[in-house]
Amino acid sequence: ASVVGIYLCGKTADDMQVHDHGSIVWDEVAGILLTFLWIPLSPLTVLLGFVLFRFFDILKPWPIKPIDKYLAGGLGIMLDDVVAGVMACVSLHAVLLLTGL
């Protein structure tokens, strides 16, 4: 899905002549799906995962910001959200482990 997403996001961005336009959501879907890898789904974990993913996606802490800034095309569009999803997943696992949820 990510390989296809790299192509589709890059092609769409080129056609629209805008890098990572808000209407390009394939990258967001990939990122949010990664957030829930090996997570037992419940209303609480879905809410926490969504909040964590949006936190990383919006604030773009290191290494997300350099990826977003320096990688052009579909790879940059996809990879910043994939990394945000991985960071959200690790954070969510830590929250669940530390709280016993």
TORKOL-4160 file (C-alpha; in steps of 0.2 Angstrom, whole numbers, padded with zeros to 4 digits, m for minus):
101
<pt num="1" X="0000" Y="0000" Z="0000"/>
<pt num="2" X="0014" Y="0012" Z="0004"/>
<pt num="3" X="0023" Y="0009" Z="m0013"/>
<pt num="4" X="0007" Y="0012" Z="m0022"/>
<pt num="5" X="0004" Y="0027" Z="m0010"/>
<pt num="6" X="0021" Y="0035" Z="m0015"/>
<pt num="7" X="0016" Y="0034" Z="m0033"/>
<pt num="8" X="m0002" Y="0041" Z="m0031"/>
<pt num="9" X="0003" Y="0054" Z="m0019"/>
<pt num="10" X="0017" Y="0060" Z="m0030"/>
<pt num="11" X="0007" Y="0060" Z="m0046"/>
<pt num="12" X="m0008" Y="0069" Z="m0037"/>
<pt num="13" X="0004" Y="0082" Z="m0030"/>
<pt num="14" X="0012" Y="0085" Z="m0047"/>
<pt num="15" X="m0005" Y="0086" Z="m0056"/>
<pt num="16" X="m0011" Y="0098" Z="m0043"/>
<pt num="17" X="0005" Y="0107" Z="m0042"/>
<pt num="18" X="0004" Y="0108" Z="m0023"/>
<pt num="19" X="0015" Y="0097" Z="m0011"/>
<pt num="20" X="0005" Y="0087" Z="0001"/>
<pt num="21" X="m0012" Y="0095" Z="m0003"/>
<pt num="22" X="m0025" Y="0092" Z="0011"/>
<pt num="23" X="m0036" Y="0082" Z="m0001"/>
<pt num="24" X="m0022" Y="0069" Z="m0003"/>
<pt num="25" X="m0026" Y="0057" Z="0011"/>
<pt num="26" X="m0018" Y="0041" Z="0006"/>
<pt num="27" X="m0003" Y="0045" Z="0017"/>
<pt num="28" X="m0015" Y="0049" Z="0032"/>
<pt num="29" X="m0023" Y="0032" Z="0030"/>
<pt num="30" X="m0007" Y="0023" Z="0030"/>
<pt num="31" X="m0001" Y="0032" Z="0045"/>
<pt num="32" X="m0016" Y="0030" Z="0056"/>
<pt num="33" X="m0017" Y="0011" Z="0051"/>
<pt num="34" X="0001" Y="0009" Z="0057"/>
<pt num="35" X="m0004" Y="0018" Z="0073"/>
<pt num="36" X="m0015" Y="0003" Z="0078"/>
<pt num="37" X="m0002" Y="m0011" Z="0074"/>
<pt num="38" X="m0004" Y="m0025" Z="0087"/>
<pt num="39" X="m0015" Y="m0014" Z="0098"/>
<pt num="40" X="m0031" Y="m0021" Z="0105"/>
<pt num="41" X="m0045" Y="m0010" Z="0098"/>
<pt num="42" X="m0057" Y="m0002" Z="0110"/>
<pt num="43" X="m0066" Y="0015" Z="0110"/>
<pt num="44" X="m0052" Y="0021" Z="0122"/>
<pt num="45" X="m0037" Y="0014" Z="0112"/>
<pt num="46" X="m0044" Y="0021" Z="0095"/>
<pt num="47" X="m0046" Y="0038" Z="0103"/>
<pt num="48" X="m0029" Y="0038" Z="0111"/>
<pt num="49" X="m0021" Y="0032" Z="0095"/>
<pt num="50" X="m0030" Y="0045" Z="0085"/>
<pt num="51" X="m0025" Y="0059" Z="0096"/>
<pt num="52" X="m0007" Y="0053" Z="0097"/>
<pt num="53" X="m0006" Y="0051" Z="0078"/>
<pt num="54" X="m0013" Y="0069" Z="0075"/>
<pt num="55" X="0000" Y="0075" Z="0088"/>
<pt num="56" X="0014" Y="0068" Z="0079"/>
<pt num="57" X="0007" Y="0073" Z="0062"/>
<pt num="58" X="0004" Y="0091" Z="0066"/>
<pt num="59" X="0019" Y="0095" Z="0077"/>
<pt num="60" X="0031" Y="0085" Z="0067"/>
<pt num="61" X="0044" Y="0082" Z="0080"/>
<pt num="62" X="0061" Y="0075" Z="0074"/>
<pt num="63" X="0063" Y="0065" Z="0063"/>
<pt num="64" X="0046" Y="0069" Z="0055"/>
<pt num="65" X="0050" Y="0088" Z="0051"/>
<pt num="66" X="0066" Y="0085" Z="0041"/>
<pt num="67" X="0057" Y="0071" Z="0031"/>
<pt num="68" X="0043" Y="0082" Z="0027"/>
<pt num="69" X="0054" Y="0097" Z="0023"/>
<pt num="70" X="0068" Y="0088" Z="0013"/>
<pt num="71" X="0060" Y="0073" Z="0004"/>
<pt num="72" X="0051" Y="0078" Z="m0012"/>
<pt num="73" X="0037" Y="0070" Z="m0021"/>
<pt num="74" X="0027" Y="0055" Z="m0016"/>
<pt num="75" X="0041" Y="0048" Z="m0005"/>
<pt num="76" X="0041" Y="0063" Z="0006"/>
<pt num="77" X="0022" Y="0065" Z="0007"/>
<pt num="78" X="0020" Y="0046" Z="0012"/>
<pt num="79" X="0035" Y="0044" Z="0023"/>
<pt num="80" X="0032" Y="0059" Z="0036"/>
<pt num="81" X="0015" Y="0051" Z="0040"/>
<pt num="82" X="0022" Y="0033" Z="0040"/>
<pt num="83" X="0035" Y="0039" Z="0053"/>
<pt num="84" X="0021" Y="0048" Z="0063"/>
<pt num="85" X="0011" Y="0032" Z="0063"/>
<pt num="86" X="0026" Y="0022" Z="0069"/>
<pt num="87" X="0029" Y="0035" Z="0083"/>
<pt num="88" X="0011" Y="0035" Z="0088"/>
<pt num="89" X="0011" Y="0016" Z="0088"/>
<pt num="90" X="0026" Y="0015" Z="0100"/>
<pt num="91" X="0019" Y="0029" Z="0111"/>
<pt num="92" X="0002" Y="0020" Z="0112"/>
<pt num="93" X="0010" Y="0004" Z="0116"/>
<pt num="94" X="0020" Y="0013" Z="0130"/>
<pt num="95" X="0004" Y="0021" Z="0137"/>
<pt num="96" X="m0005" Y="0004" Z="0137"/>
<pt num="97" X="0010" Y="m0004" Z="0145"/>
<pt num="98" X="0013" Y="0009" Z="0159"/>
<pt num="99" X="m0006" Y="0011" Z="0163"/>
<pt num="100" X="m0010" Y="m0007" Z="0162"/>
<pt num="101" X="m0025" Y="m0004" Z="0150"/>
